Amino acid sequence: MPQNILHREVVIVGSGPAGLTAAIYAARADMSPLVIEGPQPGGQLTITTDVENYPGFAEGIQGPELMDQFRRQAARFGTEFLTAWIDRVDLSERPFKLFTSEHEIRAETLIIASGASAKWLGIPGEAPAPHGLGGLGVSACATCDGFFFKGKRIVVVGGGDTAMEEATFLTRYASRVTVIHRRDSLRASKIMQDKAMKNEKIDFVWNTEVKEILGSPETGVTGIRIYNNQTGEESVFECEGVFVAIGHEPNTKMFRDWLEMDEIGYIKTAGRSMATNMPGVFACGDAQDSFYRQAITAAGTGCMAAIDAERFLDNLPVPAPTGEAVTIEGERVTEDQQSIIMPDGEVISNVPEAESAPAGD
């Protein structure tokens, strides 16, 4: 069946804080961005209740409402939205091509803001409210939600660095933090293990799996049903919050054959810019950030990616992961800024004539 062809200067994949911030900046620069949003428009914040650490909202704001404001602001400046699932991509040449069931989308520049998803246990009671207790005592982000658990007893599920970091952070608020791990030893690095084990507010339950999260919309979390995989014993462990800390998975699989990524799948960017190893392709938000994973940092990198795309389309050099800066025409400015390597391989000086002229001229 013939596909509808859409050709745009800027195409943004993802509609969370990173993608919509990129859209706002790109739209205000008259680049008419197209945002492709998947089955969960607005990203992870649409399943978050109270957001109290995003600047500008003194009384806090609901996650869905915050993302609605992002979207309406992007739309006000002319952003176009397409709800579709991307089946495959072809980044072999510009314009880059993205294929959905109904469209072939051609992009002069591509901003990847597809985010990352927390890994979950897949057990009863874990789903977002109203289908479970997600947002009512179940979380995957201590930095986001720890504040709401002052003086409460909470559980952290996991045994890696993420779990140790979350458990240690949560001791600022909780009366007690219990780490539940399915093995008899931790996978976390030694420094993270030592920090957690020396903390008087943290204890450990070994060889144990969480089978169900207990509670109700009225009470929130009241406990968990646990299973000792050595003895076969089942019991109920009382707690008021559950933090699942078994890692995140970036939503970047469709780009794996084209872009440089780390071993988990986070896209590598230049650092000084959001450029990837593919000139004209930029990544922002949690698709490239495995460390901070906050709405405010995602928004910041979305801004950077849009400015990088604007510079690239204006034939200005954009820093690349190699240390060079690359233009849309294929010119490469060396890392020391002294030379320009032309597309045909010719090397010319990048030093202004006034600086390179002999003294007295």
FENBELVEN-V356061 format. One record per residue. RES is the residue in three letters. OMEGA is omega in whole degrees, -180 to 180 (* if undefined). NEAR is the number of other C-alpha atoms within 8 Angstrom. Layout:
res & omega & near
RES & OMEGA & NEAR
RES & OMEGA & NEAR
//
This chain:
res & omega & near
MET & -180 & 2
PRO & -180 & 3
GLN & 173 & 8
ASN & -179 & 7
ILE & 175 & 8
LEU & -179 & 8
HIS & -176 & 8
ARG & 177 & 12
GLU & -178 & 10
VAL & 173 & 15
VAL & -178 & 14
ILE & 178 & 15
VAL & 180 & 13
GLY & -176 & 18
SER & 171 & 15
GLY & -179 & 15
PRO & -180 & 16
ALA & -177 & 18
GLY & -178 & 20
LEU & 174 & 16
THR & 175 & 14
ALA & 180 & 15
ALA & 180 & 15
ILE & -178 & 13
TYR & -180 & 11
ALA & -179 & 15
ALA & 179 & 14
ARG & 176 & 8
ALA & 178 & 7
ASP & 178 & 6
MET & 175 & 10
SER & -176 & 12
PRO & 171 & 15
LEU & 177 & 13
VAL & 174 & 16
ILE & -179 & 13
GLU & -177 & 15
GLY & -175 & 9
PRO & 178 & 7
GLN & 179 & 8
PRO & -180 & 10
GLY & 176 & 15
GLY & -174 & 11
GLN & -177 & 9
LEU & 179 & 11
THR & 176 & 12
ILE & 177 & 9
THR & 179 & 11
THR & -176 & 10
ASP & 172 & 8
VAL & -175 & 11
GLU & -178 & 10
ASN & 175 & 6
TYR & -175 & 9
PRO & 176 & 5
GLY & -179 & 4
PHE & -173 & 8
ALA & -179 & 6
GLU & -177 & 5
GLY & -179 & 10
ILE & 176 & 10
GLN & -179 & 10
GLY & 179 & 13
PRO & 180 & 12
GLU & 178 & 8
LEU & -179 & 9
MET & 176 & 13
ASP & 178 & 9
GLN & 175 & 8
PHE & -174 & 11
ARG & -179 & 10
ARG & 178 & 8
GLN & 178 & 9
ALA & -180 & 14
ALA & -179 & 10
ARG & -179 & 7
PHE & 172 & 9
GLY & 177 & 9
THR & 177 & 14
GLU & -178 & 9
PHE & 175 & 8
LEU & 177 & 8
THR & -176 & 8
ALA & 176 & 10
TRP & -180 & 9
ILE & -179 & 9
ASP & -180 & 9
ARG & 179 & 8
VAL & 174 & 11
ASP & -178 & 8
LEU & -175 & 8
SER & 180 & 6
GLU & 174 & 6
ARG & -3 & 8
PRO & 177 & 8
PHE & -177 & 15
LYS & 175 & 12
LEU & -174 & 12
PHE & 171 & 12
THR & -179 & 11
SER & -175 & 9
GLU & -172 & 7
HIS & 162 & 10
GLU & -175 & 12
ILE & -179 & 12
ARG & -173 & 12
ALA & 173 & 14
GLU & 170 & 14
THR & -177 & 14
LEU & 176 & 14
ILE & -179 & 16
ILE & 180 & 13
ALA & -172 & 17
SER & 172 & 15
GLY & 177 & 13
ALA & -179 & 10
SER & 175 & 9
ALA & 174 & 9
LYS & -178 & 10
TRP & -177 & 7
LEU & -178 & 6
GLY & -176 & 5
ILE & 177 & 9
PRO & 178 & 9
GLY & -174 & 12
GLU & -174 & 14
ALA & 177 & 9
PRO & 175 & 10
ALA & 9 & 10
PRO & -177 & 6
HIS & 179 & 7
GLY & -176 & 10
LEU & 174 & 19
GLY & -174 & 12
GLY & 179 & 11
LEU & -179 & 9
GLY & 177 & 11
VAL & -176 & 13
SER & 172 & 12
ALA & -177 & 8
CYS & -180 & 10
ALA & 180 & 11
THR & -179 & 8
CYS & -165 & 10
ASP & -176 & 9
GLY & -178 & 11
PHE & -175 & 8
PHE & -174 & 5
PHE & 180 & 12
LYS & 176 & 9
GLY & -177 & 8
LYS & 176 & 12
ARG & -176 & 13
ILE & -178 & 14
VAL & 171 & 12
VAL & -179 & 15
VAL & 179 & 14
GLY & -178 & 13
GLY & -180 & 15
GLY & -179 & 11
ASP & 180 & 11
THR & -179 & 12
ALA & -179 & 15
MET & 179 & 13
GLU & 179 & 10
GLU & -179 & 13
ALA & -180 & 14
THR & 179 & 12
PHE & -175 & 9
LEU & 177 & 11
THR & 175 & 12
ARG & -174 & 6
TYR & -171 & 11
ALA & 174 & 13
SER & 180 & 10
ARG & 177 & 12
VAL & 178 & 15
THR & 176 & 13
VAL & 178 & 15
ILE & -176 & 15
HIS & -175 & 15
ARG & 179 & 10
ARG & -180 & 8
ASP & 176 & 7
SER & -176 & 6
LEU & 174 & 9
ARG & -176 & 7
ALA & 176 & 11
SER & -174 & 8
LYS & -177 & 6
ILE & 180 & 6
MET & 176 & 11
GLN & -177 & 12
ASP & -179 & 8
LYS & -179 & 9
ALA & -175 & 12
MET & 178 & 9
LYS & -178 & 6
ASN & -175 & 8
GLU & -178 & 6
LYS & -178 & 8
ILE & 170 & 14
ASP & -172 & 10
PHE & 172 & 8
VAL & -171 & 9
TRP & 175 & 10
ASN & -172 & 11
THR & 179 & 13
GLU & 177 & 11
VAL & -176 & 12
LYS & -177 & 10
GLU & 174 & 11
ILE & -173 & 14
LEU & 178 & 10
GLY & -180 & 11
SER & 177 & 8
PRO & -179 & 9
GLU & -175 & 4
THR & -169 & 7
GLY & -180 & 11
VAL & 176 & 16
THR & -179 & 11
GLY & 177 & 13
ILE & 174 & 13
ARG & -174 & 13
ILE & -177 & 13
TYR & 176 & 12
ASN & -175 & 11
ASN & 174 & 10
GLN & -177 & 5
THR & -176 & 5
GLY & -177 & 7
GLU & 173 & 7
GLU & 179 & 8
SER & 177 & 7
VAL & 179 & 8
PHE & -177 & 8
GLU & 177 & 7
CYS & -178 & 13
GLU & 178 & 12
GLY & 179 & 15
VAL & 176 & 13
PHE & 179 & 13
VAL & -173 & 14
ALA & -180 & 13
ILE & 173 & 13
GLY & 178 & 7
HIS & 177 & 8
GLU & 179 & 10
PRO & -179 & 15
ASN & -172 & 9
THR & -173 & 11
LYS & -176 & 7
MET & -179 & 8
PHE & -171 & 8
ARG & -179 & 10
ASP & -173 & 5
TRP & -171 & 8
LEU & 176 & 11
GLU & -179 & 9
MET & 172 & 10
ASP & -174 & 8
GLU & 180 & 5
ILE & -179 & 7
GLY & 175 & 11
TYR & -177 & 14
ILE & 178 & 13
LYS & 178 & 12
THR & -170 & 14
ALA & -176 & 13
GLY & 176 & 6
ARG & 175 & 5
SER & 177 & 12
MET & -179 & 14
ALA & 174 & 18
THR & 177 & 16
ASN & 180 & 12
MET & -180 & 8
PRO & -178 & 10
GLY & 177 & 11
VAL & -177 & 12
PHE & 179 & 15
ALA & -179 & 15
CYS & 180 & 17
GLY & -174 & 18
ASP & 175 & 14
ALA & 180 & 17
GLN & -177 & 13
ASP & 179 & 10
SER & -171 & 8
PHE & -174 & 4
TYR & 176 & 6
ARG & 179 & 10
GLN & 180 & 7
ALA & -176 & 9
ILE & 178 & 8
THR & 176 & 10
ALA & 179 & 14
ALA & 180 & 15
GLY & 180 & 10
THR & 173 & 12
GLY & 175 & 17
CYS & -180 & 12
MET & -178 & 11
ALA & 180 & 16
ALA & 178 & 13
ILE & 177 & 10
ASP & 179 & 13
ALA & 178 & 14
GLU & 178 & 11
ARG & -178 & 11
PHE & 180 & 13
LEU & 177 & 10
ASP & 179 & 7
ASN & 174 & 9
LEU & -178 & 10
PRO & 178 & 13
VAL & -180 & 12
PRO & -180 & 12
ALA & -179 & 15
PRO & -180 & 12
THR & -174 & 6
GLY & 175 & 9
GLU & 170 & 11
ALA & -171 & 12
VAL & 176 & 14
THR & -180 & 13
ILE & 180 & 13
GLU & 179 & 6
GLY & 175 & 8
GLU & -179 & 12
ARG & 176 & 13
VAL & -177 & 14
THR & -175 & 12
GLU & 179 & 8
ASP & 177 & 5
GLN & -175 & 9
GLN & -173 & 10
SER & 174 & 12
ILE & 176 & 13
ILE & -176 & 12
MET & -179 & 11
PRO & 180 & 9
ASP & 178 & 4
GLY & 178 & 6
GLU & 179 & 7
VAL & 178 & 8
ILE & -178 & 8
SER & 174 & 7
ASN & -179 & 9
VAL & 179 & 9
PRO & -176 & 6
GLU & -178 & 6
ALA & -179 & 5
GLU & -176 & 6
SER & -179 & 7
ALA & 178 & 7
PRO & 179 & 5
ALA & 179 & 4
GLY & 179 & 3
ASP & * & 4
//
